[in-house]
Structure formats: structure tokens, C-alpha cells
Amino acid sequence: MIRSFMSQHWGSFGQLFRFCIVGASGVLVNMIVALTAKKVAPLIWEHAQVEEVFLPIPGTPYNIRWFLVFSVIAFVVANLWNYQLNRTWSFKSDRHAGWLREFFPFFTVGLIAQGLGMVVELALMHPYSAIELPSSIFDNSTGFRTKWYWAHLIMISVTIPISFLLNKFWTFRSIRNSPKVITREEG
């Protein structure tokens, strides 16, 4: 029974392994872009500090903070990176469908995961949240004690399983299983 299960799903385990390798490289790309955005933004915008207000939300007491802006920039770059590697290596779908045809579902999955992740990241950063990272430990005194770095890493780790499942069973699978349109040149 176990042997049957393993042989039946061995390809999925291989895909999961490749997806995790791509994901690890994507985490690295994401963190490099996020840290670069954090360093470069104050050179362009004077008040671009991690916990400063980027944009107040009109009619509410809430604000969009710079760390969320940095997170979105890092997401877009890492999403493109992960998409290309997953397309050509993890799921090998580059032989089955056009780049744009698979990109938009992949990006949609990424946006869903990013939205959920940003809620987690915001909860980890917000001083009145039940799951706020403790300021006594994460006091921003060094890189390893920077609250936002850890919140960002935790956010990424929460979104990985969501992304894998949605991409495996929707993005890449649905595109390959959709009927092929035959053009006049092929027909």
C-alpha cells in the first residue's frame, strides 16, 4: 500500500522538492530586494523608514506602512523569478503553454498568498496584535534582531504551502489540461 502510494505520487514529491528549491532561491531574492528597497527608498523619499507611514487610508485611522511597500516590491520581483524557474524546472510546463497564459494565474496565486502573508506580516509588526513579535527580543539593535526581517521571513514561510498547492493544482495543471486550440497552420 505504501509502495503503491509512493510510486503513484513520486512525481509530485519530485515537484515539491524542486518547488522548495525554487522557493528557497525566491526567499533569497525576496529578502535581497526587500533589504535593497529598505536601503534605497530613504535616499529617494526622505521619510521612507520601515515603520513610518507611506500613505494614510482616507476616512480611517489606518495607514499603509513602508514595510508593506517594500514587501510588495520584493514580492513582484521574487514572483517573476519563481515563476520562470517553476515553469521551466519544477513543473516543466514551458513546453505546454505560452508564457503569459500561465503567468497571470501564477501571479494571481501569488497575489492571494501575498495578501494573506501581508496580514500575517502586519500582525507580527503591529504593537497591539496578539501575535506581535516581542520588542524585548526584536529591538532592531542588529540585523538579526530586526523585527521586520523576521516578520517578513515568517510571512514568506506561511505563504509557501498555499502557493505550492494552488500552483500545482490550478496554475500549471489547468493550463496543460485545457484543450489545445488548433490554428490553420497546424490543421
N, C-alpha and C positions, 0 to 999 in steps of 0.2 A: 504494500500500500504506500509506504513512504517512498520506495523506489519509483513507483508509478507517478506519484505526485512530483518528485524531483525531475524525472525525465520529461514529464508533461510541461513543467514550468521552468526548466533550466534556462531557456532563452530569456525569460522575464528576470531571473536572477542576474544574468549577464547584463541585461539592460539596466537593472537597478544599480549594479556595480559601476557601469560606465556613467550612468546618470549621476552617481555620487562623486565620481572623479571630476566630471564636468562641473558639478555643483561646488566642489571644493575649490576648483580654479575660479569659478564665478564668485565665491565668497572672497577670495583674494582680490579679484578685480573690483568687486563691490567696495571692499574696505579701502583699497588704494584710491579709488575715485572719490569715496566719501571723505577720506582724510585730505586728499588734494583739494576738494571743494572747500573743506573747512579752513584750509590754509590760504587758498587763493581768494575766496569771497571777501574777507576783510580788506584786501588790497583794492578791490573794486567798489565795494559798498562798506562804508565806514562802520556801520552797526551790525555787520554780519557775524555775530558770535553765536555759538551753538544754541544757547537758551534764550537769546534775545528774540523779540517779536519781528517776524518778517512781514506779516500782514494781519491786521485785525479783521476779524469776521464781523461785518456790519450787523448791527442790531443784536449782537450777543456780547457777553463778557469774554468770549474766547478769541484766541489768536492762533495763527499758524506760525510756528517757531522755525528758526533757521535750520535746526537739526532735521526737520521734516523735509525741507527743501533739499538739503544735502542728501537725504535718503532717497528722494525721488530721482535726483541726478544720477546717483550711484546705481539705482535700480535700472534706469534706462540703458546705461552702458553695459552693465552686467547681464541684463536681459538679452541684448543683442549678442553678446559674447556666448552666453549659454545656448541661445537658440541655434547659432551656427554650429557649435560643437555637438549639441544633441541631435540636430538634423543630420549631420554627416557621420557621426560616430555612434552615439547611444542608440538611436532608433533607425539609423541608416535610411531615412526617408527621402534623402535628396534625389534618389532615383525614381521616386514615385509621384512627386507633386512639385509644383512650382514654388519658388522661394516665398513670394508674397502670399500665396494661398495657404501656406502653413504658418507664416509669421503672424498674421492677425489673430488666429486662435491662440497661438503661443503667447503673444503679447497680452491678450485678454486674460488668459490664465495667470500670467504674471501680475497683471493689474489687480485681479481678485486676491491673489496671495499678498501682494504689496499692500493693498487696502487693509486686509486682516493684520498683516505684520505691523503696519503703522499704528494700528490701535494698540497692539502689544507694546510697541516701542514707546508710544505716548504714555501708556500706563506705567511702564518701567521708569519713565523720566518724571512723571508728574508727582509733585510733593504730597498730594493728598490721596494718591492712589493706594489701594490695599497691597499692590504688588510692586510699589516703588523700590528700586534698588537703594539700599541703605546708604545715606550720605556719610555715615561714620566710616564706612569701608571705601565707598566710591566718592572720594572727596576732591577729585580732579587734580591731585597733587602731582601725579605722574601719569604716563601713558597707560600703565596697567591699572590705575585707579580712576580712570576717567569713566564716569557713569555712562556717557553717551556711547562710547566704544562698545561697552558690554551690552547695553540695551540694543544697539544695532546688531551685534553678533547674535544675541538671543532671538531677535526678530527674524533674522535670516534662518536660524535653525528651526524656528516654528513653521516657516513657510515652505521648507524643502519637501516634507511629505505631501503637503497639499499640492504643490507644483508637480511632483512626480506623478501622482495618481491622475490628476486632471490631464496632464500632457500625454501620459501613456494611453489612457482610455478615451480621450477626446481629441486632442490636437493631432497627434500623429496617426492614430488608428483610424479616426473618422475620415481623414483625408485619403488614406490608402484604400479604404473600403468604399469610397464614393465611386459611382460609375464614371468611367472614362469617357470624355467627350471626343468623338472621332471627327477629325477635320477632313476636308475634301482631299487634302494631300495624302492622308493616311488611308482613306476609304477607297 
